[in-house]
Amino acid sequence: MKILILGGTKFLGRHLVEAALARGHEVTLFNRGKTNPNLFPNIETVTGDREHDIEKVSGREWDAVVDVAGYLPRIVRLSAHGLERSVKRYVFISSISVYADVKKIGINESDPVGKLEDETVEEITGETYGPLKALCEKTVQDIYGDRALVIRPGLIVGPYDPTDRFTYWPVRVKRGGDILAPDKPQTPVQIIDVRDLSEFTMHLIEQSASGIFNATGPDHELALGSMLDACKQVSGSDANFRWASYEFLQQHQVAPWSDMPVWVPDTEEPGFSRIDVSKAIHAGLRFRPLEETIRDTIAWAETRPADHKWRAGLTPEREQELLALLNQ
């Protein structure tokens, strides 16, 4: 198949390219040439900005386009309209953040999505991100109908993740010693390896699938404690997890998701880590062992510069300060 990827050189994009090539597809990239421009020297890359230069790729034919970086409906509309006669299928990578109410356990693809009072808003914040993604989905579906494929991933993890939202844990656990852990070991978490998501996306394209698919994992309820224990087992560290109560973390301004990555308080948003992915599993979503994701994430993280500035998790100094308070 001939596949056009908008982006294709950062995290999910690069893994999508690798998955497509491994399955024998022909890939063309359309991006600004700013992120890892030399990553795929043997792949055709058309340089341009999707807001102004979509005509550079609109005169050709592809079996599918994959939009991995659509955040604003106005911009997505430009690329969707511009490629309407050029691609057989528009694949939009969305997010489970679109859902309006994450208190419900077992959210599926038919549940309501968030809305904005002012749909012209283009400032992306914690409050607008999900509803804007939902509007992007609607834009694609309005234009492509049953040629639209929308994938809603949860937390995407694995090698080359620029957010550090999962990487913090395998690296921190490998370092060993006393480790501040949030809330309680049985708190559920959901993640998906970027390579599993990429393979699933390509599988759906090959099947000419349409509609909406939640895509997170694994295929059983994963507890935070089990995830951390797996990090300890894979890294062979002497980690000692010190579980701090939700009240302690609140009292000391330790934020879920950012200071304590992956973790979302089960009492506040119990549905966020219990999304229903049965439709995707039935359609072919498969999961590699968690240990493989941890091992490969550590191996990649160790190739980064020693002075890498972490975007998530606690600094060693802040963690030691909190551990001392926890001991009081």
C-alpha positions in Angstrom: 0.0 0.0 0.0 1.0 3.6 -0.4 0.8 5.5 2.9 1.3 9.2 3.5 2.3 10.2 7.0 1.9 13.8 8.2 5.0 14.1 10.5 6.7 10.7 10.8 10.0 11.6 12.5 9.0 11.9 16.2 7.9 9.1 18.6 4.7 7.6 17.3 5.4 8.9 13.8 8.7 7.2 13.5 7.4 3.9 14.8 4.5 4.1 12.3 7.0 4.5 9.5 9.0 1.5 10.8 5.9 -0.6 11.1 4.7 0.3 7.6 8.1 -0.5 6.1 8.4 -3.8 7.9 5.0 -4.8 6.4 6.2 -3.9 2.9 4.3 -0.6 2.4 5.6 2.4 0.5 5.8 5.5 2.7 5.9 9.2 2.0 6.4 11.8 4.7 5.1 15.3 4.7 6.5 17.5 7.4 8.4 20.7 8.1 11.8 19.1 8.2 12.5 20.4 11.7 12.5 17.2 13.8 15.0 14.5 13.1 15.2 15.5 9.4 17.8 12.9 8.5 16.0 10.0 10.3 14.8 8.3 7.1 17.1 9.3 4.3 15.8 6.6 1.9 12.1 7.6 2.2 10.5 10.3 0.1 10.0 13.4 2.2 8.0 16.3 1.0 8.8 19.4 3.1 6.0 21.8 3.9 3.6 23.2 6.5 0.2 21.5 6.5 -1.5 24.8 7.0 0.0 26.4 3.9 1.5 23.7 1.7 -0.9 20.8 1.6 -1.2 21.2 -2.2 2.4 19.8 -2.4 0.9 16.4 -1.8 -2.7 16.8 -2.9 -2.1 15.9 -6.6 -1.1 12.3 -6.0 -2.8 9.1 -4.8 -2.4 7.2 -1.5 -4.2 4.3 0.1 -4.2 6.2 3.4 -2.9 9.2 5.2 -2.0 9.0 8.9 -2.4 12.3 10.8 -0.4 11.9 14.0 -0.2 15.6 15.0 -3.6 17.1 14.5 -4.6 19.3 17.5 -6.7 22.1 16.0 -9.8 21.6 14.0 -9.1 24.5 11.6 -5.7 23.0 10.7 -7.0 19.4 10.4 -9.8 20.7 8.1 -7.2 22.2 5.8 -5.3 18.9 5.4 -8.5 16.8 5.3 -10.0 18.9 2.5 -6.7 19.2 0.7 -6.3 15.4 0.6 -9.9 14.5 0.0 -9.4 13.3 -3.6 -5.9 12.0 -3.0 -6.3 9.5 -0.2 -8.7 6.5 0.1 -8.7 6.7 3.9 -7.9 9.4 6.5 -6.5 8.0 9.7 -6.7 10.4 12.6 -4.7 9.7 15.8 -6.8 11.1 18.6 -6.8 10.5 22.4 -8.9 9.0 25.2 -8.8 12.5 26.6 -11.8 13.3 24.3 -14.2 11.7 26.7 -16.4 14.1 28.7 -16.8 12.0 31.9 -13.9 9.8 33.0 -15.7 8.9 36.2 -17.5 6.1 34.4 -15.7 2.7 34.5 -15.6 0.9 31.1 -15.9 3.9 28.7 -16.4 2.7 25.2 -16.3 4.4 21.8 -20.0 5.5 22.0 -19.6 7.5 25.2 -20.0 11.3 25.0 -17.0 13.5 24.2 -16.2 16.9 25.7 -17.4 20.1 24.1 -16.2 23.7 24.0 -18.5 26.7 24.5 -16.4 28.5 22.0 -15.3 26.1 19.2 -13.0 28.7 17.7 -10.6 28.5 20.7 -7.1 27.5 19.6 -5.2 27.7 22.9 -4.3 24.1 23.9 -4.6 23.6 27.7 -5.5 20.7 30.0 -9.2 21.7 29.6 -9.3 22.3 25.9 -7.0 19.5 24.6 -9.6 16.8 24.7 -12.6 18.7 23.3 -10.3 20.1 20.5 -9.3 16.6 19.6 -13.0 15.6 19.5 -13.6 18.5 17.1 -10.7 17.3 15.0 -12.3 13.8 14.9 -15.6 15.3 13.8 -14.0 17.3 11.1 -12.4 14.2 9.6 -15.6 12.2 9.9 -17.7 14.9 8.3 -15.4 15.0 5.3 -14.5 11.4 4.8 -17.6 9.5 6.2 -16.9 5.8 6.2 -13.4 6.5 4.8 -12.5 8.0 8.2 -10.6 5.9 10.8 -10.2 7.4 14.3 -7.9 5.9 16.9 -8.0 7.0 20.5 -4.8 5.9 22.3 -4.2 6.1 26.1 -0.8 6.8 27.4 1.7 5.9 24.7 5.0 4.5 26.1 8.3 3.1 24.9 11.5 4.1 23.2 11.8 7.7 21.9 9.0 9.0 24.1 9.7 12.7 24.5 7.3 13.2 27.4 9.1 11.0 30.0 5.6 10.2 31.4 6.5 6.4 31.6 10.2 6.5 31.1 10.6 8.1 34.6 9.6 4.8 36.3 11.9 2.2 34.7 14.9 4.6 34.9 14.1 5.6 38.5 13.5 2.0 39.6 16.8 0.9 38.1 18.6 3.5 40.2 17.2 1.7 43.2 17.0 2.7 46.9 13.9 4.1 48.5 11.4 5.3 45.9 8.4 7.5 46.5 5.3 5.8 45.0 1.9 7.3 44.8 -1.3 6.2 46.7 -1.6 2.4 46.8 -0.1 -0.5 44.8 -3.5 -1.7 43.6 -4.4 1.5 41.7 -5.1 0.6 38.1 -3.1 2.0 35.2 -3.3 1.7 31.4 -0.5 2.2 28.9 0.2 1.1 25.3 3.6 0.4 23.8 4.1 2.7 20.8 5.1 -0.3 18.7 1.9 -2.1 19.5 -0.1 1.0 18.6 1.8 1.4 15.3 1.2 -2.3 14.4 -2.5 -2.0 15.2 -2.8 1.2 13.1 -1.2 -0.5 10.1 -3.4 -3.6 10.6 -6.5 -1.5 10.5 -5.4 0.3 7.4 -4.7 -3.0 5.7 -8.2 -4.1 6.7 -9.8 -0.9 5.3 -11.3 -0.3 8.7 -13.3 2.7 9.6 -15.0 4.2 12.7 -13.5 4.8 16.2 -11.2 2.5 18.3 -10.0 3.0 21.8 -6.4 1.8 22.0 -4.8 1.4 25.3 -3.8 -1.6 27.3 -3.0 -4.2 28.4 -5.7 -6.8 27.9 -6.1 -7.2 31.7 -6.3 -4.7 34.6 -2.7 -3.6 35.4 -2.0 -2.4 38.9 0.6 0.3 39.5 2.4 -1.9 42.0 2.7 -4.7 39.4 4.1 -2.2 36.9 6.7 -1.0 39.4 7.5 -4.6 40.4 8.1 -5.4 36.8 10.5 -2.5 36.5 12.4 -3.8 39.5 12.5 -7.3 38.1 13.7 -6.3 34.7 16.4 -3.9 36.0 17.5 -6.1 38.9 17.5 -3.2 41.3 17.2 -3.1 45.1 14.3 -0.7 44.8 12.2 -0.2 48.0 8.8 1.4 47.2 7.6 3.8 49.8 3.9 4.3 49.2 2.6 7.8 50.1 -1.1 8.4 50.7 -3.1 10.5 48.3 -3.6 13.0 51.2 0.2 13.2 51.8 0.8 13.9 48.1 -2.0 16.5 48.1 -0.6 18.2 51.2 2.8 18.5 49.6 1.7 19.5 46.1 2.8 16.4 44.4 0.8 16.4 41.2 -0.6 13.2 39.5 0.5 12.5 36.0 3.4 15.0 36.0 5.2 14.6 39.3 4.0 11.1 39.6 3.7 9.9 36.0 1.2 7.3 34.8 -0.8 7.7 38.1 -4.3 9.2 38.1 -6.1 9.1 41.5 -8.6 6.3 41.4 -11.0 8.2 43.6 -11.1 11.2 41.3 -11.2 9.7 37.8 -11.8 5.9 38.2 -12.7 5.5 34.5 -9.5 7.0 33.1 -7.5 3.8 33.7 -10.3 1.4 33.0 -11.1 2.3 29.4 -12.9 -0.4 27.4 -10.6 -1.6 24.6 -12.5 -4.8 23.7 -13.5 -3.4 20.2 -9.8 -2.9 19.4 -8.7 -6.3 20.7 -11.5 -7.9 18.7 -10.1 -6.0 15.6 -6.6 -7.2 16.1 -4.9 -5.1 18.8 -2.1 -7.2 20.4 0.2 -6.4 23.4 3.8 -7.3 23.9 4.9 -8.3 27.4 5.3 -5.3 29.8 8.8 -6.5 30.6 9.8 -6.0 27.0 8.5 -2.5 27.0 10.4 -1.7 30.2 13.7 -3.3 29.0 13.6 -1.5 25.7 12.7 1.8 27.3 15.6 1.6 29.7 18.0 0.7 26.8 16.9 3.7 24.8 16.9 6.1 27.8 20.5 5.1 28.5 21.5 6.5 25.1 20.3 10.0 26.0 22.7 12.7 27.2 23.6 12.6 30.9 22.2 16.1 31.3 18.8 15.2 29.8 16.2 17.5 31.3 13.3 15.4 32.5 9.8 16.5 31.5 8.0 14.4 34.1 8.7 12.9 37.5 10.4 14.1 40.6 13.9 15.4 40.7 16.2 13.4 43.1 16.3 16.3 45.5 12.6 16.7 45.6 12.1 13.0 46.1 14.5 12.9 49.0 12.8 15.8 50.6 9.4 14.1 50.4 10.8 10.8 51.6 12.2 12.6 54.7 8.8 14.1 55.4 7.2 10.7 54.9 9.5 9.2 57.6 8.5 11.8 60.2 
